[in-house]
Amino acid sequence: LREARDAAARADFVVVVDADTDTARTEAWELGISGFASARRRLAGGGRGDTPVSHLSPVFAVAGIGEPDQFFGLLRDAGYQLAGTLPFADHHRYNAGDVARIAAAGRSAGAHIVVTTAKDAVRFEPLGSLPFTLVAVPMRLEVDGWGALTASLDQAVRRAREAA
């Protein structure tokens, strides 16, 4: 949770990430919330004309997200041949030293392409030209219970409008 558990008293609905429906139901019940959905992170499929990076080998993966090992696992499951990985803390702001470290680690691992999350790729932009090819791998969230979630949001919007 990004908030203290007692904040759940204000919630009408909970989305439990990286959980199946039964786990989400249990978590919601423990929090005293009747509405719930489960969600799983997935790699987003490339569109037509996208370079099939997963077929290029090897690549070096970098991530500064909450659970970088999960991202690395998703890459492996999708067929990426990871020569190495380098995790950073969530919300990491990359700097020139990080770029040099990534470049050296990638070269040492035999990779010329660095893959990262779309969230992290944006953080490299202020650094200008990079000594490696950086490819953003988009992710998506699959929500089981999307209809219940949108119905709960619609109801909350109606209540807010009535109260205004």
Secondary structure, DSSP 8 states (H G I E B T S, - for coil): --S-GGGGGG-SEEEEET--HHHHHHHHHHHT-SEEEEEEEEE----TT---GGGSS-EEEEE-SS-HHHHHHHHHHTT--EEEEEE--TT----HHHHHHHHHHHHHHT-SEEEEEHHHHHHHGGG-S-SSEEEEE-EEEEEETHHHHHHHHHHHHHHHHHH-
